[in-house]
Amino acid sequence: MRRYNRYNLPNDPLEMARYRVEKIRRFYIHLFIYLIGVALYVMKTYFNVPFHFFPVRHINFTFMSIWTLIIAIQGFKLFIREVALGSSWEKEKVQKIMNEQNTNSKQTWE
């Protein structure tokens, strides 16, 4: 499957749907790993489970706060922005601007 970025988006609706599904799949994988991290953090912090191996030893409040912010931003970009500023919003704004330009061009000042 071809990789896309925000500057190189597919034009075909089927490719666009595949791209979106791939982004959602990656988000859910990241969310699952995040939930495992939260569980480890809670066990380490509140239940005093001794985790002395490399990645878990360094989990602290700052790390979890930054990771939570990253997950929130990724979720916002994936779900909320599409609803608030999706293609239908763009079409409505373009249509509104075109209508305003048409009404302004019809007025003649003599």
C-alpha positions as CSV (number, residue, x, y, z in Angstrom):
1,M,0.0,0.0,0.0
2,R,1.3,3.4,-0.9
3,R,2.1,5.8,2.0
4,Y,0.5,9.3,2.0
5,N,1.1,12.4,4.0
6,R,-0.8,15.6,4.3
7,Y,0.9,17.1,1.2
8,N,0.3,14.0,-1.0
9,L,-3.3,12.8,-0.5
10,P,-5.0,10.3,-2.8
11,N,-7.6,11.6,-5.3
12,D,-9.5,8.4,-5.8
13,P,-12.3,7.9,-3.2
14,L,-11.4,4.3,-2.7
15,E,-7.8,5.2,-2.0
16,M,-8.9,8.0,0.3
17,A,-11.1,5.6,2.3
18,R,-8.2,3.1,2.6
19,Y,-6.0,5.9,3.8
20,R,-8.5,7.0,6.4
21,V,-9.0,3.4,7.6
22,E,-5.3,3.0,7.9
23,K,-5.0,6.2,10.0
24,I,-7.9,5.0,12.3
25,R,-6.2,1.6,12.6
26,R,-2.9,3.2,13.6
27,F,-4.7,5.4,16.2
28,Y,-6.4,2.4,17.8
29,I,-3.1,0.5,18.0
30,H,-1.5,3.6,19.6
31,L,-4.5,3.9,22.0
32,F,-4.2,0.2,23.0
33,I,-0.5,0.6,23.8
34,Y,-1.3,3.8,25.7
35,L,-3.9,2.0,27.8
36,I,-1.3,-0.7,28.7
37,G,1.1,2.2,29.7
38,V,-1.6,3.7,31.9
39,A,-2.3,0.4,33.6
40,L,1.4,-0.1,34.3
41,Y,1.7,3.5,35.6
42,V,-1.3,3.0,37.9
43,M,0.1,-0.3,39.2
44,K,3.5,1.3,39.8
45,T,2.3,4.5,41.4
46,Y,-0.7,3.5,43.5
47,F,-0.1,-0.2,44.2
48,N,3.7,0.0,44.6
49,V,4.3,-2.9,42.2
50,P,8.1,-3.0,41.8
51,F,8.9,-2.6,38.1
52,H,12.6,-2.5,37.7
53,F,13.1,-3.2,34.0
54,F,14.0,-0.5,31.5
55,P,10.9,1.0,29.8
56,V,8.5,0.8,32.8
57,R,11.1,2.1,35.3
58,H,11.0,5.5,33.6
59,I,7.2,6.0,33.5
60,N,6.3,9.0,35.6
61,F,3.7,11.7,35.8
62,T,5.4,13.9,33.2
63,F,5.8,11.1,30.8
64,M,2.1,10.1,31.1
65,S,1.0,13.7,30.8
66,I,2.9,14.2,27.6
67,W,1.7,10.9,26.2
68,T,-1.9,11.8,27.1
69,L,-1.5,15.1,25.3
70,I,-0.2,13.3,22.2
71,I,-3.1,10.8,22.2
72,A,-5.6,13.7,22.6
73,I,-4.1,15.7,19.7
74,Q,-4.0,12.6,17.5
75,G,-7.7,11.8,18.3
76,F,-8.7,15.4,17.7
77,K,-6.9,15.5,14.3
78,L,-8.5,12.2,13.3
79,F,-12.1,12.5,14.5
80,I,-13.0,16.1,15.6
81,R,-11.3,18.1,12.9
82,E,-12.9,16.0,10.2
83,V,-16.4,16.7,11.6
84,A,-15.7,20.4,12.3
85,L,-13.6,21.3,9.3
86,G,-14.2,18.4,6.8
87,S,-14.8,18.5,3.1
88,S,-18.5,19.4,3.5
89,W,-17.4,22.5,5.6
90,E,-14.9,23.4,2.8
91,K,-17.6,23.1,0.1
92,E,-20.0,25.2,2.1
93,K,-17.4,28.0,2.6
94,V,-16.4,27.9,-1.1
95,Q,-20.0,28.1,-2.1
96,K,-20.6,31.0,0.3
97,I,-17.6,32.9,-1.1
98,M,-18.6,32.3,-4.7
99,N,-22.2,33.5,-3.9
100,E,-20.8,36.7,-2.3
101,Q,-18.5,37.3,-5.3
102,N,-21.4,36.8,-7.7
103,T,-23.6,39.2,-5.9
104,N,-20.8,41.8,-5.7
105,S,-20.0,41.4,-9.4
106,K,-23.6,42.0,-10.4
107,Q,-23.7,45.4,-8.7
108,T,-22.6,48.1,-11.0
109,W,-21.9,51.6,-9.7
110,E,-22.6,54.3,-12.2
